[in-house]
Amino acid sequence: MSEREPKNHQDHDLIPDAKEEISDMAKQGMEHPSTKPVLIGAAAGAVAGAILPVIGPVIGGVAGAGIMLYKRLRP
């Protein structure tokens, strides 16, 4: 008999994983382990976006949060 191997994070689809992670972050708030790194990424992106003339702090914040969320989902 063959045993089933556990799936790695990269064997799953990104969108359902992100949806589940964001939902868990919304339910658990600051107690969720991904919340603080994603908020730090959003803040860093907002600062970088404020410095760059074309991007702006809002787009920079969204991009920074997205990058940190991706790094949490796909280490």
N, CA, C and O of each residue as an XYZ file, in Angstrom:
300
protein
N       0.832     -1.190      0.000
C       0.000      0.000      0.000
C       0.871      1.246      0.000
O       1.941      1.279      0.609
N       0.408      2.234     -0.671
C       1.164      3.477     -0.698
C       0.539      4.467      0.285
O      -0.682      4.560      0.419
N       1.398      5.184      0.950
C       0.931      6.202      1.886
C       0.807      7.526      1.150
O       1.595      7.830      0.254
N      -0.161      8.285      1.527
C      -0.323      9.610      0.932
C       0.626     10.579      1.600
O       0.714     10.636      2.827
N       1.325     11.330      0.798
C       2.252     12.315      1.330
C       1.499     13.599      1.663
O       0.584     13.984      0.936
N       1.875     14.266      2.753
C       1.210     15.533      3.062
C       1.574     16.575      2.012
O       2.699     16.613      1.515
N       0.616     17.404      1.692
C       0.843     18.438      0.686
C       1.631     19.597      1.280
O       1.426     19.977      2.433
N       2.519     20.142      0.493
C       3.221     21.355      0.881
C       2.316     22.544      0.622
O       1.290     22.415     -0.045
N       2.690     23.697      1.145
C       1.880     24.888      0.928
C       1.779     25.217     -0.552
O       0.750     25.727     -0.996
N       2.813     24.940     -1.321
C       2.815     25.334     -2.716
C       2.027     24.374     -3.592
O       1.888     24.621     -4.790
N       1.508     23.286     -3.033
C       0.674     22.379     -3.801
C      -0.775     22.850     -3.860
O      -1.574     22.299     -4.617
N      -1.116     23.854     -3.074
C      -2.482     24.370     -3.026
C      -2.596     25.596     -3.922
O      -1.591     26.169     -4.343
N      -3.824     25.986     -4.204
C      -4.056     27.217     -4.954
C      -3.888     28.418     -4.043
O      -4.222     28.357     -2.860
N      -3.379     29.494     -4.582
C      -3.081     30.689     -3.797
C      -4.346     31.427     -3.363
O      -4.439     31.850     -2.211
N      -5.308     31.589     -4.250
C      -6.498     32.396     -3.945
C      -7.316     31.808     -2.794
O      -7.667     32.551     -1.877
N      -7.640     30.499     -2.796
C      -8.382     29.965     -1.640
C      -7.581     30.043     -0.333
O      -8.148     30.276      0.734
N      -6.269     29.848     -0.426
C      -5.439     29.965      0.781
C      -5.456     31.386      1.316
O      -5.558     31.593      2.525
N      -5.356     32.374      0.422
C      -5.375     33.773      0.849
C      -6.738     34.150      1.432
O      -6.819     34.863      2.432
N      -7.806     33.666      0.798
C      -9.150     33.955      1.298
C      -9.342     33.398      2.711
O      -9.898     34.070      3.580
N      -8.884     32.182      2.927
C      -8.995     31.565      4.246
C      -8.142     32.308      5.283
O      -8.574     32.513      6.417
N      -6.932     32.707      4.884
C      -6.042     33.414      5.804
C      -6.619     34.780      6.186
O      -6.591     35.160      7.357
N      -7.134     35.510      5.211
C      -7.715     36.823      5.492
C      -8.953     36.684      6.371
O      -9.175     37.500      7.265
N      -9.758     35.655      6.122
C     -10.936     35.411      6.943
C     -10.542     35.103      8.387
O     -11.156     35.609      9.327
N      -9.513     34.269      8.554
C      -9.037     33.957      9.903
C      -8.463     35.193     10.590
O      -8.657     35.385     11.790
N      -7.755     36.033      9.830
C      -7.204     37.262     10.404
C      -8.322     38.196     10.853
O      -8.202     38.862     11.881
N      -9.402     38.247     10.090
C     -10.525     39.112     10.452
C     -11.234     38.602     11.704
O     -11.690     39.394     12.528
N     -11.326     37.292     11.845
C     -12.014     36.720     13.008
C     -11.180     36.827     14.273
O     -11.707     37.141     15.340
N      -9.867     36.565     14.162
C      -9.021     36.508     15.348
C      -8.351     37.835     15.678
O      -7.853     38.013     16.790
N      -8.332     38.754     14.746
C      -7.738     40.068     14.996
C      -6.247     39.989     15.229
O      -5.535     39.270     14.528
N      -5.779     40.727     16.213
C      -4.338     40.805     16.487
C      -3.769     39.509     17.076
O      -2.550     39.361     17.160
N      -4.610     38.590     17.475
C      -4.129     37.323     18.018
C      -3.673     36.360     16.923
O      -2.960     35.397     17.205
N      -4.074     36.610     15.687
C      -3.670     35.746     14.582
C      -2.200     36.009     14.250
O      -1.781     37.166     14.221
N      -1.405     34.958     13.999
C       0.033     35.160     13.772
C       0.370     35.930     12.493
O       1.490     36.426     12.375
N      -0.526     36.047     11.555
C      -0.225     36.764     10.316
C      -0.606     38.240     10.370
O      -0.175     39.012      9.514
N      -1.388     38.641     11.336
C      -1.903     40.010     11.351
C      -0.794     41.042     11.498
O      -0.738     41.999     10.725
N       0.077     40.867     12.467
C       1.130     41.864     12.713
C       2.091     42.000     11.534
O       2.378     43.128     11.131
N       2.606     40.898     10.956
C       3.497     41.082      9.798
C       2.813     41.749      8.604
O       3.441     42.535      7.896
N       1.541     41.446      8.374
C       0.831     42.054      7.253
C       0.618     43.548      7.511
O       0.746     44.352      6.588
N       0.298     43.926      8.738
C       0.128     45.346      9.056
C       1.449     46.101      8.965
O       1.476     47.250      8.526
N       2.543     45.468      9.375
C       3.857     46.092      9.249
C       4.210     46.282      7.773
O       4.746     47.319      7.383
N       3.905     45.273      6.959
C       4.138     45.395      5.523
C       3.308     46.515      4.906
O       3.783     47.237      4.030
N       2.072     46.655      5.363
C       1.213     47.733      4.866
C       1.779     49.099      5.249
O       1.770     50.025      4.437
N       2.266     49.226      6.468
C       2.840     50.491      6.909
C       4.113     50.819      6.136
O       4.314     51.961      5.721
N       4.970     49.823      5.941
C       6.198     50.050      5.184
C       5.882     50.418      3.736
O       6.529     51.293      3.160
N       4.902     49.761      3.156
C       4.498     50.097      1.794
C       3.907     51.491      1.692
O       4.136     52.193      0.707
N       3.152     51.897      2.697
C       2.576     53.240      2.691
C       3.665     54.307      2.785
O       3.586     55.338      2.117
N       4.668     54.062      3.603
C       5.786     55.004      3.710
C       6.552     55.069      2.395
O       6.893     56.154      1.924
N       6.821     53.912      1.805
C       7.515     53.889      0.519
C       6.679     54.554     -0.564
O       7.219     55.257     -1.418
N       5.381     54.343     -0.537
C       4.507     54.968     -1.513
C       4.424     56.475     -1.339
O       4.249     57.198     -2.320
N       4.546     56.962     -0.111
C       4.521     58.400      0.134
C       5.790     59.066     -0.396
O       5.771     60.224     -0.813
N       6.886     58.319     -0.372
C       8.153     58.863     -0.863
C       8.160     58.901     -2.393
O       8.643     59.864     -2.989
N       7.628     57.863     -3.023
C       7.611     57.794     -4.481
C       6.477     58.663     -5.021
O       5.354     58.578     -4.523
N       6.741     59.487     -6.016
C       5.725     60.442     -6.459
C       4.549     59.832     -7.217
O       3.454     60.393     -7.178
N       4.729     58.724     -7.892
C       3.674     58.192     -8.744
C       2.734     57.252     -7.993
O       1.537     57.215     -8.277
N       3.268     56.495     -7.043
C       2.500     55.421     -6.426
C       1.502     55.931     -5.389
O       0.307     55.656     -5.502
N       1.950     56.643     -4.419
C       1.065     57.143     -3.370
C       0.972     56.162     -2.210
O       1.232     54.971     -2.381
N       0.602     56.654     -1.030
C       0.594     55.808      0.161
C      -0.478     54.721      0.167
O      -0.272     53.663      0.762
N      -1.606     54.959     -0.476
C      -2.670     53.946     -0.464
C      -2.263     52.723     -1.274
O      -2.372     51.592     -0.800
N      -1.800     52.949     -2.485
C      -1.367     51.832     -3.329
C      -0.144     51.152     -2.725
O      -0.027     49.928     -2.774
N       0.762     51.935     -2.157
C       1.930     51.363     -1.495
C       1.542     50.500     -0.306
O       2.131     49.441     -0.091
N       0.560     50.941      0.467
C       0.095     50.165      1.609
C      -0.540     48.854      1.201
O      -0.292     47.816      1.814
N      -1.360     48.904      0.163
C      -1.999     47.676     -0.336
C      -0.945     46.720     -0.884
O      -1.012     45.514     -0.647
N       0.031     47.261     -1.618
C       1.089     46.418     -2.173
C       1.942     45.801     -1.063
O       2.289     44.622     -1.132
N       2.279     46.583     -0.051
C       3.080     46.067      1.059
C       2.340     44.977      1.831
O       2.936     43.970      2.211
N       1.050     45.175      2.061
C       0.258     44.149      2.746
C       0.153     42.896      1.900
O       0.228     41.784      2.422
N      -0.018     43.064      0.597
C      -0.108     41.916     -0.298
C       1.176     41.108     -0.343
O       1.149     39.878     -0.365
N       2.299     41.809     -0.355
C       3.587     41.110     -0.370
C       3.786     40.323      0.917
O       4.219     39.172      0.878
N       3.478     40.921      2.039
C       3.669     40.214      3.313
C       2.696     39.049      3.451
O       3.059     38.010      4.003
N       1.482     39.197      2.968
C       0.525     38.088      3.000
C       1.031     36.945      2.132
O       0.951     35.780      2.521
N       1.553     37.281      0.953
C       2.095     36.250      0.070
C       3.272     35.525      0.726
O       3.393     34.305      0.614
N       4.136     36.276      1.406
C       5.284     35.656      2.082
C       4.834     34.768      3.247
O       5.502     33.786      3.573
N       3.707     35.109      3.873
C       3.174     34.252      4.947
C       2.574     32.980      4.365
O       2.668     31.914      4.975
N       1.960     33.081      3.191
C       1.332     31.899      2.588
C       2.345     31.006      1.898
O       2.198     29.784      1.914
N       3.351     31.578      1.302
C       4.371     30.816      0.556
C       5.747     31.141      1.087
O       6.473     31.924      0.475
N       6.126     30.558      2.214
C       7.441     30.878      2.811
C       8.606     30.424      1.969
O       9.759     30.627      2.349
